[in-house]
């Protein structure tokens, strides 16, 4: 029987609590690196610091029916992007994974807004290999089995549970799942990772800096959404825009909630949008947030939307 760390239960318990240096490679694709610390002997909830894989191609097209992007004059190889890439629309930040493609059309796995003359990019989706190296160049403690190794967990928004349990098998020399099968998991742009490590170490992510608008789904009805900070700068709670999708209230207990995990302290900072007398973000002690209250680079927002109805959080580039 496998025993999972108590902090993972804490994440699921968030829902219960709710109810009670950059360089420029080309003009349009700035690149850089971000270092994200991982806490040994505890849990870290991380993202890749808003760094993306290089653009495979980009263009201007029209979306119809929510899922078909037509790019006049394109000459793609059939299905060259299927299951491995995603489209992101520059003006809105909406994105969707590619289900299939023809020479001049791209069929998406999920619906985005219809439109014409939409500038878009196509990038590869991340995997454990692309994030951490097929040879574990990131420096996780590996082992011969799941129990002996550092662990990586993926949260499923739809299932409201952990949908993947992964580690680096240092004997087989590959990332594997808890059943010792090769890890083929895709880490989507709006997904974060939970890392349980034996020792402190730093993860260094490199890539293209996310610029422009972004968007991500937020589940309602008391569900928990774990959303990466999508940019390579700290996001101030007061400027995060989450009040557009979360219901405010006069006190923490009555409002939708935003939590920020501290790997050092191994606890959550807790926030809500106070909208009774003044419209402002406050912490659980009803103090107005300061500029020090942030979703850090490489960190995440854990959002519990008690109010009914799923929504989409979006924000403009903050720098």
N, C-alpha and C positions, 0 to 999 in steps of 0.2 A: 504493500500500500504506500502511495506517495503522499508525503505531507507537504503542503504548499505554505509559503510564508504568511504570517498573520496579517501583513500589510495588504495582501491581496484581498483578504476578507474585508479589510478596512475600506478598500475601494468600493466593493459591493455595498458596504455599509453606508457609503455616502448617501445613497438613495434613502436609507432608513433615517439618516440624520436629517434629510430634507423634509421628510414627513414629520418628524418631531423637530585680420587686416585685409581689406578688400583691394582687388586689382581689377583692371578693365581689359578683357580679352578682345571684345568688339564693342561697338557703340551700344548695341542693344542687349548684350548678354554679360553683365558684370559677374565676376567670379571671385571667390574668396574661401575662407575657412572659418570654422567655428569650433571651439573646444567646449565640450559638455562634460562636467564631472559626474562620475558614478560613485555612489556610496557603498563601500564594502560593509557587509554584515547588515544591510538594510535594503530598502527598495528605492529605486529611482524611476520617475515617470518622465520620459524624455521624448524629444523630437529631434529632427536632424538640423535644427538651427536655420530653417528657411532656405536651405541649399538644395538645388535641384540637379538632376542629370542634364547634360547638354541637350540643346534643341536638336531633334532629328530633322525636322523640317518645319516650316511655318508658311502661312499664306493667308488668303482672304477667301471666305466662302459664305454659303448661305445654309442655314439650318431650317429644315422643314419637318413637321411631325415630331419635333423634339429630339429625334434620334438619328437623323440623316443629315450629314454635312456634305454638301456638294461643292467641289472646288474645280471650277472651270479651267480647262487647260492642263490639269495635273496629269501625271503619268506614273502613279504609284504602282509598285509590284503588288499583285493581288495578295491580300492578307499579310502583307509585310509588317503591319502594326497590330494585328489581331492578338489580343490577350497580353500584349507586352508594352503598350503605349497608352497615353491618355492625351486628350485634347483639352486645352484651356483657352477660353475666350478672353481676350485682353481687356475688353471694356467692362466686363462684369466679374471676372475671376471664376465664373462657372467652369467646372471641369467634368469630364466623364471618360471612363476607360473605353478603349476601342474593342468592339465585338468582332468586326470584320471590315475589310475595305476592298473596293474595286479600284480601277485605274484612276477614277476621279470622284469617288464618293467614300465617305467614312461612316459606318454605322456604329452608333454608340450603345454602350450597355445601359445607360441611364439617360433620362430626358434632361435637356437643357432648353433654354428659351429659344423660340424661333427668331430668325432675323436674317437680314441680308447685309452684305459687305462687312462681315465680321472678321476682324483680324484674330488669328489663332496661332498657337504653337502646338507641336506634337513632341512629347518627350517620353523617354522610357519610364515605366513604372519601377519603383524600387523593390529590391529583394534583400534578403539578409546578406547575400553575396555582394550586392552593390553598395550596401550601407557599411558593412563590417569586413568585407574582403572574403573571397572564397577560401583563403588560407588563414582566416581569423587574424588578419593584420591589425585589426582594432585592439586586440589584446585581451579578449575575454579569457577567463580561466576555463579551459576545456577539460574533458574527461572521457572515460570510456562509456559513460551512461549519463542520463539526465540528472540523477541524484548527485553525482560527483562534480557537476559543472555549474558555472554561472548560467542563469536562466533568462530567457527573453519571452515575454508574454504579449499577446495581441488582444485588445479589447474589441468585441463585436458590438456595434451599435444596435443592430437589428435583434441579435440574440440576448443582449444585455448580460453577456457572460464572456469569459475568456475563450477565444476561439482558436488559439494556437499556443503551444508550449514548445519552446525550441532551445537548443543548446549546440555548442560546437563539440563534435566528437573528435577528440584529438587522436584517437586510434585510427579511425577511418578517414580523417582529414577532410571533414565536410560538416556543414550545418545540418542538423537532423531534428525531427520532431520527437515528442516524448516516446513514440513507439519505435524509434531508431530508423525511421524512413528518411530519405533525403528531403530536406526542407525546400518546398517549392512555393512557400507563401509569398504573396505580393503585399507590400506595405503601401497602401493607397495614400494620396496626398493629405487626406483628412484623418489619418490614423496616427496614433502615438504608440510608443512601446513602453512596457513596464520591465525593468531590468532588476534582477535580484542577483547581486554579485557577492563574492566571498571577500574581495579586497577592494580598496579604493583604486580607481584608475580614471584616466581621462579618455573620452572618446573625441576624436578629431574628425569632423566632417568637412569635406571639400566639395565645391560645386558651383553652379550658377546661382546667383542671388535671386530670390523671388522678388520681382518688381510688379507694379500694377496692382489692380484689385484682386481680392481673394474672396472665396465663399466656402461655406461648409454647412452640412445639415446639423440641426439641433433637434433631438427627439423630445417630444412632450409627454404629458401624462405621468410624470414622476420618474422618467427614465434618465439614465446617466449618459452624457456625451463627453468623451475625452478628446479634446481638440488641440492640436499643436499650435503653438505660436508660429505662424507661417512665415514670419520675417526674421531677418538677421539683426534685429534690434529688440531691446526690451519693449514690451507693450504696456503702457500705463493702463491700469484698470479704468481710470477715468476717461480714457480715450479709446477704449477697446471696442465700443459700439455694441456690446452685448445687451445693453438696455433695450435695443431695438427688437430683440427676440425673447427677452425675459420679462415677466411681469414683476413690477415693483410693488412695494407695500410700505407700511409704516414701521415694520420691525422685521428682523431676520426670519423669525419663525413663519411669517405669513407670506414671504416673498419667494420667488425663484432664486436659486443660489448659484454662486460661482466660487469654486475652490481652487487654490493654487498650492501645489505640493512642494514642500521643502525637503530635499534629500538630506540636507545636513541635520535639520531638526526632526525629520521623520514625522512630520505632521502637516495638516492643512491650515493655510490661512483662509478665512471665510469672509465672503463679501455678498452684498445684495444692493439692489437699487432702491434707495429711499425716495418715495414720491408723494409723501403726505403733505409736508410743509415745504420742503425744499427738494428739488429734483437733483439728486447727487448720489454717487456711490458711497456706501458706508461699510465698515467692517462689522463683525458680529457684535462688537461692543458699542455699536452706534456712533463710532467716531468717523468723521469724514476721511476718505482715503487721501493719501498724500502721493507725491511723485515717486516715493519709494515703494509704493504698492504696485507691483508690476507682474506681468506674466513674462518670465525671463527668456532670453534667447536660449533655445534648446529645451524650453519648458512647455507646459501645457496648461490649458484651462479645463477643469473638471466642472461641467455644467449640469445642474439638476433642474430641469424645467417641470415643476409640479403642475403648472397650468396645462390645460389640454391643447393638443394640436402641435404637430411637428412644424418646424420653421427652418429658415435658411439664414444663417449669420453671414454678413458680408462687411467688408471694410475696404477703404481706399488705402493705397500705399502710404505708410506713416512717415516716410523720410524722403 
